[in-house]
Each structure stands twice: as C-alpha cells, then as structure tokens.
Amino acid sequence: MSVSPDHTPHTVSADGASGNLPRHVAFIMDGNGRWATARSLPRTEGHRQGLETLRSVIRHSGRVGIEVVTIYSFSSENWSRPEAEVSFLMGLLRRFVQRDLSELHKSNVRIRIIGNRADLEPGILALLNEAEDLTKENTGLNLVVAFNYGSRAEIVRAAQSLAEKVAKGELQAGDISETALTEAMDTAGLPDPDLIIRTSGEMRLSNFLLWQAAYSEFYFCDKNWPEFSEADFDKALACFGSRQRRYGGLDAKASL
C-alpha cells in the first residue's frame, strides 16, 4: 500500500489517546543497554526486552489507528559496536522474522525496509526481502524498518540517482526539486513522520530521517526503551494532539 503524503489530521479517542492522531510515528528506540546495565544484566538482555516493547508498540499502533510506524532498528554506525553485540542483534532480527512475521502478515501489516542493502550478508538480506515480499499486498499498518540506515547516506544515494538521470539525459538539472529528491529517497510514497519519539532522555536525531523530519513534532521520554509502555505512548500521542502545527505559517489567532 502506498500512502500519499498530506497533512490531514485524524481524531481518535482510545486508551487515553485523544485529539489529532499522527498518521506516521517514528521511534528512536534508545536505552536498551542502559536499561540492562542499571540492572546488572548483559546488554543483550536489554535488546531482548526492547523487542518485547516493540511488539507492544506495534499492537497499540494498530489499535489506535496509526497508519505508519517507522523504527530505527539498526543504524549504519551500529556496525562499530562490539562484534558479539552485533552478532546478537543479527540473531534477534532472525528470530523476530521467524517468530513474528507470520503474525504480522495475518494482522494485515505491511513491512517495508529502508537503508543501504549493498554488501549486506546474504542471509540477512534474504530475511529482509522475505518480510517485504510476504506482506507487500497488505493494506493495514505500514511497519517501516530502518536497517543499516543512515540519513546522510540516504540523501547521498538519492542525489546520486538524480545525477545519474541527468548524465543519461533523462532529467534536466533544473528539474531537480524537493519533490524529485523526496521521490528518490528510501521513503518514497510514505508520508513524512508527524511525530518522532525518542526514549532514554537523549534529545537528538542521530542521523535519522533528517530530510523527512523537516516539520515533525518531537517527543522525548526519559524512560529507556524497554520501560516504554502503552501508557507512555498514549501520553506522547496526547501531547502531539495538543500541539498546533503551522508548517512555517501562522496560527489562526496570530494571523488576525
């Protein structure tokens, strides 16, 4: 299902969330390691518990009617982490696909992968392709998984693709516009994120959806990701619903 971008608000009153509902919520799922360290547990246990939080967030998103959820699952910079931790995360990805893919498919969830797939290990690439191929006809919640993703690299890839079209005579340099660049991004066809939620108290984007976040609202939660609950999610949605989005313009009162 291709979701055309616009700024049409939705209204919901379910499980504590009310007001304007974001079409697209993106998550920076931060704090797994800190959650584990605070409990004298291995960092891998934090990632395991973080996966349970992700499952809860996906279910809740479907219940309240969010159209698109994007998760920052593995950045291009994460490869620099200790080899054992990276290996565990890849195993966790395999188990997620093996355990959850069938259920997500039955729930009409469409999975889409964004990020650089070049040079990925064949087994990992096959898992990502399997998830996309199985769910490509689904029309429910869009679950966008940012894997081996870095926003600056995404913008470079988009610019390179347009430059190649210019070199081939398929496009004039003067025709390169915001729309053309948007359509060359990994997220082409998806609405920009209305709301970006980051856990663990950190307040930065960390190379995530830099182009797409131009007019996103931000919500920072002090809890680490494994502690993030449905009630915390509802609180973020309620906060979003109370805000007035102007996209660079004036609100009705200020324009009088």
PyMOL commands that set and color helices and strands:
alter all, ss='L'
color gray80, all
select helices_A, chain A and resi 32-38+43-64+76-80+83-106+122-135+151-167+173-175+178-184+225-227+230-242
alter helices_A, ss='H'
color red, helices_A
select strands_A, chain A and resi 10-14+17-21+24-28+68-75+110-114+142-149+195-198+217-220
alter strands_A, ss='S'
color yellow, strands_A
deselect
rebuild
show_as cartoon
